[in-house]
Amino acid sequence: MAFAITQTCCSDATCVSVCPVNCIHPTPEERAFGSTEMLHIDPKSCIDCGACADACPVDAIFPVERLTGGQREYARLNAAYYESEDHRPEQPVRGPVIHDWGAPSFDRVLPPDFGPLRVAVVGTGPAGMYAARDLLLHTPAEVTLIDRLPVAGGLVRYGVAPDHPSTKKAGESFARFLTHPRVRLCLGLEVGDGGMTADELAAHHDAVIYAVGAPEARRLGVPGEDRPGSVAASEFVAWCNGHPDVAPDAFELSADRAVVVGNGNVALDAARLLVSDPATLQGTPIASHALAGLRRGKVREVVVLGRRGPQHAAYTRPELLALKYLSGVDLLVDDHDPAVGAAIDGAADQDKAAVLKDVRREAVDWSLPAADGRRRIVFRFLSAPAEVRGEESVRAVRVTGAAGETEIPAGTVLRAVGHRGTPLDGLPFDESTGTVPNDRGRVTGRPGAYVVGWIKRGASIGIGANRVCATETVGSLLDDAASGRLPAPTGSARSFRRLARRRGR
């Protein structure tokens, strides 16, 4: 019986590297890698060895016969991927048990007589930790891990919803590197903004890799979006995770309806947490103050507002499928525009809009109170916010629609319309993309400086995408080291430790 990849797939391709029959696609070498929502196992080629399940860092792979409830749909999704000519493996398997291996390549290994590099990695989220792991596994480098927060983990710790514990397990695969004998951990150390400068980092290291992410939530650009009760959805998720920058009393949740603007995975995370029975969150790593706040909260209905139609929603099918099986929560599609129903009914089976075919549709009367009894999530597509209304706090959201503008009463508005990077003193910055200009990770005009993750390529979903991103950046760094293009540091490791102690919080 074959294995199947399920909802929590992080696409870091560890499973691809251990599969003996090349039945997991797309691989990092294929054009489709990074553009699909998840990886897929070909049930016709799988030999049921379980190597992929053992290697998966987020426990996303199970035997098909063990899938229960909504998870059974993932067996169909895995198989359906291979029914399309576009998604069939680019290289067929040429043996019953082994890959069709290519010629060996050693382009990311330094010469044997090359001394250990001193490399600083700024940021301990997935991008920074994949880069650190590459350096520690492939070179004798000494790595300084720097984070402005008092604990390591970055996006895995504070950006993954607490009711996704399997996804959070990705952090466990990095934990062993935090205590590696060639790692020095500097927590509570700001880079820029009055802390350590880029020049000071460069003076004490052969190279510096910036993995600082995209911390700025994009704005809606509508009147009233700064009213109390209107914040970024990522801030709400961070509150649930106990982020030290978000006060325990940051969210009141005293109204029965909330509006989430945007329909990506972060929007679904926020909506799911708001309407989940707090009892089901009890055993998760949710912060105690957040659990108490959700218990006191009165939210019973969340409206997920999407500017485009269901066929163009930014969330992934696995995340939407999970909502359909959320205990005690109903899903509803606001049938305010005939184009919404037409897009769902006309969707092919492999399209994400098809997931909504069996979800109830009706035109919602927003003048009525939120639904009594069971909690629900309402998807309103082809609609955008025009204004956040209220006096002392949020009272309603004025939204567009096929029949004109409508007012949706709500006490909380969460914007989930993406993130962008912010400028870092000493590095170039592209305001249009919110990234640091770079060539395969090399910071433009700054020898010895590198970027990885969202600050390199822009904010995008998928923890695992950072693995391939880090491979490229570390490859560029090692190429520059072997070619003598790295500036020599002028300060010692000891002098950096003294400086870090003075500048740290």
Secondary structure, DSSP 8 states (H G I E B T S, - for coil): --EEE-TT-----HHHHH-TT--EES-TTSTTTTTSSS-EE-TTT-----HHHHH-TT--EEEGGG--GGGHHHHHHHHHHTTSGGGS-SS---SSSS--------TT---TT----EEEEE--SHHHHHHHHHHHHHS--EEEEEESSSSS-HHHHHTS-TT-HHHHTHHHHHHHHHT-TTEEEEES--BSTTSB-HHHHHHH-SEEEE-----EE-----TTTTSTTEEEHHHHHHHHTT-TTS-TTS----SSEEEEE--SHHHHHHHHHHHS-HHHHTTSS--HHHHHHHHH----EEEEE-SS-GGG-SS-HHHHHHHHT-TTEEEEEE--SHHHHHHHHT--TTSGGGGGTTSEEE---TTS---SSSEEEEEE-S--EEEEEESSSEEEEEE--TTS-EEEE-SEEEE-S-EE----TTS--BTTTTB--EETTEETT-TTEEE-THHHH---S-TTHHHHHHHHHHHHHHHHHHTT-S----S-HHHHHHHHHHH--
